[in-house]
Amino acid sequence: MALYSEKVMDHFTHPRNVGIIEDASGVGEVGNAKCGDIMKIYLKIENDIIKDVKFETFGCGSAIASSSMATEMIKGKSIYEAMKLTNKAVAEALDGLPAHKMHCSVLAEEAIKNALEDYFKKNNIPYDAATLECEHVHE
């Protein structure tokens, strides 16, 4: 059996949404010193909808594939739906990651949530990192 699924290899060799959004609504960056992976996610948000998302990732194939898949999964979604993205969902969408590479999907989740938190702060929207529930914003 191959170490990586066809989807991982596809998103690694043909990553989606690579780049920078100059006037991003929110930016999130995370890194893992142990493995050297660094991810930066840029969000363009209009009316609480993620209109565009780009990423820059310095890291292994699993990190690039996780970034690519995660951005595909939140593009066009509401910020509230994007807040619920989990690393498990990213890994499942890639048809699995080797156990020693699961941290890559965790970084993708964290980078997106950091970018959303940045957007919330820039717009003075209450953000509760403990619960990651943001429905109270629509009061």
C-alpha positions in Angstrom: 0.0 0.0 0.0 1.2 3.5 -0.8 2.2 5.8 2.0 0.1 8.6 0.5 -3.3 8.6 -1.1 -3.9 9.7 -4.6 -5.6 12.8 -3.3 -2.6 13.8 -1.1 -0.3 13.3 -4.2 -2.7 15.4 -6.4 -2.9 18.3 -3.9 0.8 18.1 -3.4 1.7 18.1 -7.1 -1.1 20.4 -8.1 -1.9 22.6 -5.1 -5.0 24.8 -5.2 -5.2 28.4 -4.0 -1.4 29.1 -3.7 -0.5 32.7 -3.4 -1.0 35.9 -1.4 -4.0 38.2 -1.0 -2.5 41.6 -0.7 -5.6 43.2 1.0 -6.6 40.2 3.0 -9.4 40.4 5.5 -7.6 38.1 7.8 -4.2 36.4 7.9 -3.1 33.4 10.0 0.4 32.0 10.3 1.5 28.9 12.2 4.6 26.9 12.3 6.0 23.7 13.9 9.6 24.1 14.8 10.0 20.3 15.2 9.2 19.5 11.6 9.9 22.9 10.0 6.5 23.3 8.4 5.2 26.9 8.2 1.7 27.8 6.8 0.3 31.2 6.1 -3.4 31.5 5.2 -5.0 34.6 3.6 -8.7 35.2 3.6 -10.8 37.7 1.6 -14.2 37.9 3.4 -17.3 39.8 2.2 -20.6 39.7 4.1 -19.3 36.9 6.3 -18.5 34.7 3.3 -15.0 33.6 2.3 -14.8 34.9 -1.2 -11.2 34.0 -1.7 -8.5 32.1 0.2 -4.8 31.7 -0.6 -1.9 30.0 1.2 1.8 29.9 1.3 3.3 26.8 2.9 6.9 25.9 3.5 7.0 22.3 4.3 6.6 18.7 3.3 4.2 17.3 0.8 1.6 16.5 3.5 1.7 20.1 4.7 1.2 21.4 1.2 -1.6 18.9 0.5 -3.3 19.8 3.8 -3.1 23.5 3.1 -4.5 23.0 -0.4 -7.4 20.8 0.7 -8.3 23.0 3.7 -8.5 26.1 1.5 -10.7 24.2 -0.9 -13.0 23.1 1.9 -13.6 26.7 3.2 -13.8 28.6 0.0 -17.3 30.0 -0.5 -18.3 29.1 3.0 -19.4 31.4 5.8 -16.9 32.3 8.4 -19.0 30.4 10.9 -18.8 27.2 8.8 -15.1 27.7 8.4 -14.6 28.0 12.2 -15.9 24.4 12.5 -13.3 22.9 10.1 -11.3 20.2 11.9 -8.0 18.6 11.1 -9.8 15.3 11.0 -12.1 16.5 8.3 -9.0 17.7 6.3 -7.3 14.4 6.7 -10.5 12.5 5.7 -10.9 14.7 2.6 -7.4 13.7 1.6 -8.3 10.0 2.1 -6.1 9.9 5.1 -2.6 10.9 6.2 0.1 8.7 7.7 0.0 9.0 11.5 3.3 10.8 11.7 2.0 13.4 9.2 -1.4 14.2 11.0 0.2 17.3 12.5 0.1 18.8 9.0 -3.7 18.7 9.0 -3.6 20.2 12.5 -1.5 23.1 11.2 -3.9 23.8 8.4 -6.8 23.9 10.9 -4.9 26.2 13.2 -3.8 28.6 10.3 -7.4 29.0 9.2 -8.6 29.6 12.7 -5.8 32.1 13.2 -6.8 33.9 10.0 -10.4 34.0 11.1 -9.4 35.3 14.6 -7.4 38.0 12.8 -10.5 39.0 10.8 -12.7 39.0 13.9 -10.2 41.3 15.8 -9.8 43.7 12.8 -13.6 44.0 12.8 -14.2 44.2 16.5 -16.2 41.0 16.5 -16.2 39.0 19.8 -14.2 35.9 19.4 -14.2 33.1 21.9 -11.3 30.8 21.2 -12.3 28.4 23.9 -15.6 27.4 22.3 -15.0 28.4 18.7 -18.7 29.2 18.5 -19.4 32.5 16.9 -23.1 32.4 16.3 -23.6 35.0 19.1 -22.2 37.6 16.6 -25.5 37.8 14.9 -27.3 39.2 17.9 
